């Protein structure tokens, strides 16, 4: 369960990293649109993965599709565990789509960047938890 929660937190951080600096993460997530989240993700991936002109529209479309699928989950009234499972399924679909768009090297960079963000988030959550004690 903890690993799944960290994965959700990672996804959320990718989606709203820029907005989260100004607001709390959940507020930033609630106030952003699927288009805004997809645009942010695409720009991040364009920079980190050196996307080609051919890849960029495909990645952009996949990010928008993912963000649109994520919207009802984020705004839904289901419990946290149900939301986590739904978000994981959507992210797994996105990952499969990216494998068909990115080169093997780019996909490995994507996985590495995601892991780096996950570690940073874990550190931030641990520091926050330690400060709350």
C-alpha positions in Angstrom: 0.0 0.0 0.0 2.8 2.4 0.9 4.5 1.8 -2.5 1.2 2.5 -4.3 0.8 5.7 -2.3 4.2 6.9 -3.3 3.5 6.1 -6.9 0.4 8.2 -6.7 2.3 11.0 -5.1 4.9 10.8 -7.9 2.2 11.0 -10.5 0.6 14.0 -8.7 4.0 15.7 -8.5 4.7 15.3 -12.2 1.2 16.7 -12.9 1.4 19.7 -10.7 5.0 20.3 -9.8 5.0 23.9 -11.1 1.7 24.9 -9.5 2.5 23.1 -6.2 5.2 25.6 -5.4 2.6 28.3 -5.0 -0.2 26.2 -3.5 -0.6 22.9 -1.6 -0.4 19.9 -4.0 -4.0 18.9 -3.7 -5.2 22.5 -4.2 -3.0 22.8 -7.3 -4.2 19.5 -8.6 -7.8 20.4 -8.1 -7.4 23.8 -9.7 -5.6 22.6 -12.8 -7.3 21.5 -16.0 -6.4 18.3 -17.9 -5.0 20.5 -20.7 -2.8 22.3 -18.2 -1.5 19.1 -16.7 -0.9 17.6 -20.1 0.9 20.7 -21.4 3.2 20.7 -18.3 4.0 17.0 -18.7 4.7 17.4 -22.4 7.1 20.3 -21.8 8.8 18.4 -19.0 9.2 15.3 -21.2 10.3 17.4 -24.2 13.2 18.8 -22.2 14.2 15.7 -20.2 13.9 13.2 -23.1 14.9 15.4 -26.1 11.7 14.5 -28.0 11.8 14.7 -31.8 9.4 16.7 -33.9 7.7 13.4 -34.8 7.4 12.2 -31.2 6.2 15.5 -29.7 2.6 15.5 -31.0 2.2 11.8 -30.1 3.5 12.3 -26.5 1.3 15.4 -26.2 -1.8 13.5 -27.3 -1.0 10.7 -25.0 -0.5 13.1 -22.1 -3.8 14.8 -22.8 -5.6 11.5 -23.1 -4.2 10.4 -19.8 -5.0 13.7 -18.1 -8.6 13.5 -19.3 -8.9 9.9 -18.0 -7.5 11.0 -14.7 -9.9 13.9 -14.3 -12.9 12.0 -13.1 -10.7 10.0 -10.7 -9.2 13.1 -9.2 -12.6 14.8 -8.8 -14.5 11.6 -7.8 -15.8 10.9 -4.3 -14.3 7.4 -4.1 -12.0 6.4 -1.3 -8.2 6.9 -1.5 -7.5 3.2 -2.2 -10.0 3.1 -5.1 -8.5 6.3 -6.5 -5.0 4.9 -6.2 -5.9 1.7 -8.1 -7.6 3.7 -10.8 -4.7 6.1 -11.2 -2.2 3.2 -11.3 -4.2 1.6 -14.1 -4.3 4.8 -16.1 -0.6 5.4 -15.6 0.2 1.8 -16.7 -1.7 2.5 -19.9 0.3 5.6 -20.5 3.6 3.8 -19.9 2.6 1.2 -22.4 1.8 3.9 -24.9 5.1 5.7 -24.3 7.0 2.4 -25.0 5.5 2.6 -28.5 6.5 6.3 -29.0 9.9 6.6 -27.3 13.2 5.1 -28.2 14.5 2.5 -25.8 17.0 5.0 -24.5 14.4 7.7 -24.1 12.1 5.3 -22.2 15.0 4.4 -19.9 15.5 8.1 -19.3 11.8 8.5 -18.6 11.9 5.7 -16.0 15.0 7.2 -14.4 13.4 10.6 -14.2 10.3 9.2 -12.7 12.4 7.3 -10.1 14.3 10.5 -9.3 11.1 12.4 -8.7 9.8 9.5 -6.6 12.9 9.6 -4.4 12.7 13.4 -4.0 9.0 13.1 -3.1 9.7 10.4 -0.5 12.4 12.6 1.0 10.1 15.6 1.1 7.3 13.5 2.7 9.7 12.0 5.3 11.0 15.5 6.2 7.4 16.8 6.5 6.4 13.8 8.7 9.5 14.3 10.8 8.6 18.0 11.2 5.1 17.2 12.2 6.2 15.0 15.1 
